[in-house]
Each structure stands twice: as C-alpha cells, then as structure tokens.
C-alpha cells in the first residue's frame, strides 16, 4: 500500500514537468496592472449573432479561434464592454493582420473571433485592450480607464 502512495506522489509531482495537466488551448496569461489577460487558441468555432465573423477574409476558411478573457484582479470579475483587437504577426514572413475580438457569451464573458493562419509556424499575437466607452458614476471614473497590451506567442503545428 505504501508503494502505491509513493508512486502516485511521484507521478503527480512530475506531471507539470512532463507537460501533462496543462490547460489545452491556453496560449498564455499576462498580468498588466490589475488586469489578468488570458489568451486561448482553439479550432474554429461556429458563431452566431449580429457581429459573428466566421472568417477574417471573404473566401478564406478559418483555421483557428481566438478567445480572450480580461479579469480584474482587484474587483474579482471579468470585464464587459471592452474594445479588443488582436494583431497577429507571422514570425517567419513578418506579415501581420488585425482582427477585432468581439464580446462573446460562452463558459465565461470573453472576447473572440475566428482567424485564418496561412501556414504552420510561429506567430506573435499582440492584444490591445481599450477601455469601454460607457457612462460611469463619478466615483468610478478611473475604473477600466486605461489601455493595456499583452504579447503572446503561438506555435501552429
């Protein structure tokens, strides 16, 4: 019985080092001020709604879906009404394109869009988060009032 506990403990300690147990799809998380910006890259998703973009260019099929969450660490909530843009740069050719990440309802409040990556390789994804253009109470004038940027790298394999 003791050897089972020892083996189980060793396996659990090694999991993070072997790459097991990592969150699938997560490209990374960055802390910018009191914001936690997390990017996920998934397979393309079927989107519905008034601002649903199924592909970035007419005639192209999407290869990936970007999901971005912006979490206010101080207030403990996901932030609505932001204006979010992702600039994707092919690190081989240095070509880039930008896409608006629209507000989405899913497992959590987030921002997303389907995109097309032209080929396998390494990409840099610069996310720009601009404050919401909404009316505020005077005592909340400084809440979510500045822009933030976070840089991620993604390997398309």
Secondary structure by P-SEA (a helix, b strand, c coil): caaaaaaaaaaaaaccccccccccccccccccccbbbbbbbccccccccccccccccccccccbbbbbbbbcccccccccccbbbbbbbccccccbbbbbbcccccccccccbbbbcccbbbbbbbbbbbcccccccccccccccbbbbbbbbbbcc
